[in-house]
Amino acid sequence: MKDFSIVKNTYNKEDALEIISDLFRSKIKSLSSKSFSNQERFGDDKGCDKRIEELREELKNFRSAISELDNNMEVEVEANININIKVK
């Protein structure tokens, strides 16, 4: 297994909202492109569509949680990617 650290810092709530929202939007955009491509070639892509909806819901929940914070609070963010290599 290999771990990669994407974000590891403390932010005010506005910066945390921007950084994490950008990560979610980037992943949603990537999946949307993949889904569109798969739909054009193979028909429906329920797997991507389901994951896009899950990510949108997570982003909504994150925004809601951040909006409840006082302006004098800081947000500690750690975003990691864990990669496992497997033989096909």
C-alpha positions in Angstrom: 0.0 0.0 0.0 1.2 3.5 -0.8 -0.1 6.7 0.9 -0.1 10.1 -0.6 -0.8 13.3 1.3 -2.8 15.8 -0.8 -3.7 18.4 1.9 -2.3 18.8 5.4 -2.8 22.2 6.9 -5.0 24.4 9.1 -7.3 26.9 7.4 -9.9 29.5 8.3 -13.4 28.3 7.4 -13.5 30.2 4.1 -10.2 28.7 2.8 -11.2 25.2 4.0 -14.5 25.5 2.2 -12.7 26.6 -1.0 -10.0 23.9 -0.9 -12.2 21.0 0.0 -15.0 22.1 -2.4 -12.5 22.3 -5.2 -11.4 18.7 -4.5 -15.0 17.5 -4.6 -15.8 19.5 -7.7 -12.7 18.1 -9.5 -13.7 14.5 -8.7 -17.3 15.2 -9.8 -16.1 16.8 -13.0 -13.8 13.8 -13.7 -16.6 11.3 -13.1 -19.0 13.3 -15.2 -16.7 13.3 -18.2 -16.1 9.5 -17.7 -19.9 8.9 -17.4 -20.6 11.0 -20.5 -18.0 9.1 -22.5 -19.3 5.7 -21.3 -22.9 6.7 -22.1 -21.9 7.6 -25.6 -20.1 4.3 -26.1 -22.0 1.8 -24.1 -25.3 3.3 -22.9 -26.0 4.1 -19.2 -23.2 4.3 -16.7 -25.0 3.8 -13.4 -21.8 3.3 -11.4 -20.4 6.8 -12.2 -23.8 8.4 -11.8 -24.3 6.9 -8.4 -20.9 8.0 -7.2 -21.5 11.5 -8.6 -24.6 11.8 -6.5 -22.8 10.4 -3.4 -20.1 13.0 -3.8 -22.6 15.8 -4.3 -24.3 14.8 -1.1 -21.0 14.7 0.7 -20.1 18.1 -0.6 -23.5 19.4 0.6 -22.9 17.9 4.1 -19.4 19.4 4.2 -20.7 22.9 3.3 -23.4 22.6 5.9 -20.9 21.6 8.6 -18.5 24.4 7.7 -21.3 27.0 7.6 -22.1 26.3 11.3 -18.6 27.2 12.4 -17.8 30.5 14.0 -15.5 32.8 12.1 -12.9 32.7 14.8 -12.5 28.9 14.4 -9.9 27.1 12.3 -10.3 23.9 10.3 -7.5 21.3 10.4 -7.6 19.4 7.1 -5.8 16.2 6.2 -6.6 14.6 2.9 -4.8 11.4 1.9 -5.0 8.9 -0.9 -4.3 5.2 -0.1 -3.4 3.1 -3.1 -3.3 -0.7 -3.0 -1.7 -2.5 -5.9 -3.3 -5.8 -6.9 -2.7 -8.3 -9.6 -5.6 -8.6 -12.1 
